[in-house]
């Protein structure tokens, strides 16, 4: 049983940082994100619903903006 005595349900709080680049000189400042999510062990696999907020300005996303991530099954 996961939190609250509910079978198959759980929660997550996370921080994520990183940067993709062709080389060390062009890497720049790493992106930083904070978020939370819910988990459910469904019959087809683990269902994850996460909401994350960008903490630093990046080319792909403005600081303070939110993103929704949905996934089912194993994370590889």
Long-range contacts (C-beta under 8 A, 24 or more apart in sequence): 2-39, 8-40, 8-41, 8-42, 9-38, 9-39, 9-40, 9-41, 10-38, 10-39, 10-40, 11-36, 11-37, 11-38, 11-39, 12-36, 12-37, 12-38, 12-39, 12-48, 12-50, 14-50, 14-52, 16-52, 29-56, 30-56, 31-56, 31-58, 31-61, 32-56, 33-67, 37-69, 42-72, 44-72, 44-73, 45-72, 45-73, 45-74, 46-72, 46-73, 46-74, 47-71, 47-72, 48-72, 48-75
